[in-house]
Amino acid sequence: VLAGYPAGPVDKEFVLVNNKCQCVTVTSKFVPSEENPDEEVLERNIRIIVPLNARENISDPLSPLRTTFVYRLSELCKNCDPIEIDLGGTIQQAQQGNSCEEPQTCYTYDRNECYSSLVPVLYHGEVRQVPAALTPASCLGE
């Protein structure tokens, strides 16, 4: 079973994972087998864009640059959004991922979330910490 959504309107490649927080896209498609051209095999492609200017703390532009990036396929694929399923006429909520309580490691900004950070502002001679919205960074070329 091939789950996902088409990468393009004509393409037979399907996007299985599009993790914008870690800049990873996993796609798959059926291609002719090298051993037997009459047979198709499933080809999976993993595209990783390493954000070179990522900071250890993405909300702090003064934190040191990140030098270690760890990618685990099981973490990329987890979907913690609850869905409703019909079980014998009863609607139940289910979660498609496990270990959803653990925070996701983010190497860049997830464009689906809003991030903010406290910044010092001098107002009437008094320094106050106020939240400043940060514009999500893009994954090079996306």
C-alpha positions as CSV (number, residue, x, y, z in Angstrom):
1,V,0.0,0.0,0.0
2,L,1.4,3.4,-1.0
3,A,0.2,6.2,1.2
4,G,0.9,9.8,0.8
5,Y,0.1,12.5,-1.7
6,P,1.4,13.0,-5.3
7,A,4.5,15.1,-5.6
8,G,3.2,16.7,-8.8
9,P,0.1,16.6,-11.0
10,V,1.7,14.3,-13.6
11,D,4.3,12.7,-11.4
12,K,3.9,9.1,-10.1
13,E,6.0,10.0,-7.1
14,F,4.3,10.2,-3.7
15,V,5.4,12.3,-0.8
16,L,5.4,10.1,2.4
17,V,7.0,12.6,4.8
18,N,7.4,16.4,4.5
19,N,9.0,17.4,7.8
20,K,9.6,21.2,7.5
21,C,11.0,21.4,11.0
22,Q,14.0,19.3,10.0
23,C,14.0,20.1,6.3
24,V,13.4,16.4,5.2
25,T,11.2,15.1,2.5
26,V,10.7,11.3,1.9
27,T,9.2,10.3,-1.4
28,S,8.5,6.9,-3.1
29,K,7.5,5.7,-6.5
30,F,7.4,2.5,-8.5
31,V,10.2,2.1,-11.1
32,P,11.1,-0.8,-13.4
33,S,13.4,-3.3,-11.8
34,E,17.0,-3.5,-13.0
35,E,16.9,-7.3,-12.9
36,N,13.5,-7.7,-14.5
37,P,12.2,-4.7,-16.6
38,D,8.7,-6.2,-16.7
39,E,8.5,-6.0,-12.9
40,E,8.2,-2.8,-10.8
41,V,10.0,-2.2,-7.5
42,L,9.4,0.5,-4.9
43,E,12.1,3.2,-4.9
44,R,12.3,5.5,-1.8
45,N,14.1,8.8,-1.9
46,I,15.1,10.8,1.2
47,R,16.0,14.4,0.6
48,I,17.7,16.2,3.5
49,I,18.6,19.9,3.4
50,V,21.0,20.8,6.2
51,P,20.3,24.4,7.3
52,L,23.9,25.5,7.7
53,N,23.0,28.7,9.6
54,A,20.8,26.9,12.2
55,R,21.3,27.9,15.8
56,E,21.3,25.6,18.8
57,N,18.3,27.5,20.1
58,I,16.3,28.6,17.1
59,S,14.6,31.3,19.0
60,D,17.9,32.9,20.1
61,P,19.9,34.4,17.2
62,L,22.9,34.8,19.5
63,S,23.1,31.1,20.4
64,P,26.0,29.1,18.8
65,L,25.6,27.5,15.4
66,R,24.4,23.9,15.4
67,T,27.1,21.5,14.3
68,T,25.3,18.2,14.9
69,F,22.2,17.1,13.0
70,V,20.5,13.7,13.8
71,Y,17.8,12.3,11.6
72,R,15.7,9.3,12.7
73,L,13.2,8.0,10.2
74,S,10.8,6.9,12.9
75,E,10.7,10.5,14.3
76,L,10.3,12.0,10.9
77,C,7.3,9.8,10.1
78,K,5.4,10.2,13.3
79,N,2.1,12.0,13.1
80,C,0.8,13.1,16.4
81,D,-2.3,14.9,15.1
82,P,-5.4,13.0,16.5
83,I,-7.8,11.6,13.9
84,E,-11.3,10.4,14.3
85,I,-12.1,6.9,13.2
86,D,-15.4,5.0,13.1
87,L,-15.2,1.7,15.1
88,G,-18.5,-0.1,14.8
89,G,-20.6,3.0,14.7
90,T,-18.7,4.7,17.5
91,I,-16.4,7.6,16.7
92,Q,-13.0,7.2,18.5
93,Q,-10.0,9.5,18.5
94,A,-6.7,7.8,17.6
95,Q,-3.1,9.0,17.3
96,Q,-0.9,7.8,14.4
97,G,2.3,8.2,16.3
98,N,3.8,7.1,19.5
99,S,6.2,9.1,21.8
100,C,4.3,12.2,21.0
101,E,4.9,13.7,24.5
102,E,8.6,14.2,23.6
103,P,9.3,17.6,21.9
104,Q,10.4,17.4,18.3
105,T,13.9,18.5,17.6
106,C,13.7,21.4,15.2
107,Y,16.7,22.5,13.1
108,T,14.8,25.4,11.4
109,Y,11.4,26.9,11.9
110,D,8.3,24.9,11.2
111,R,6.2,27.1,8.9
112,N,3.0,25.8,10.5
113,E,3.9,27.2,13.9
114,C,4.5,30.7,15.3
115,Y,7.6,31.3,17.4
116,S,8.3,34.2,19.7
117,S,11.1,35.3,21.8
118,L,11.4,38.0,24.6
119,V,13.5,41.0,23.6
120,P,14.5,44.0,25.7
121,V,12.8,47.3,24.9
122,L,13.6,50.6,26.5
123,Y,10.2,52.3,27.2
124,H,10.1,55.6,29.2
125,G,13.5,54.9,30.7
126,E,12.6,51.4,31.8
127,V,13.8,48.2,30.1
128,R,11.0,45.7,29.6
129,Q,11.0,42.2,28.1
130,V,8.3,42.0,25.4
131,P,7.5,39.1,23.1
132,A,8.6,39.6,19.5
133,A,7.3,37.4,16.7
134,L,10.0,35.7,14.7
135,T,9.6,35.2,11.0
136,P,9.9,31.5,10.1
137,A,13.1,30.7,8.2
138,S,12.7,28.8,4.9
139,C,14.4,25.5,4.0
140,L,16.7,26.8,1.2
141,G,14.6,27.0,-1.9
142,E,11.3,25.7,-0.6
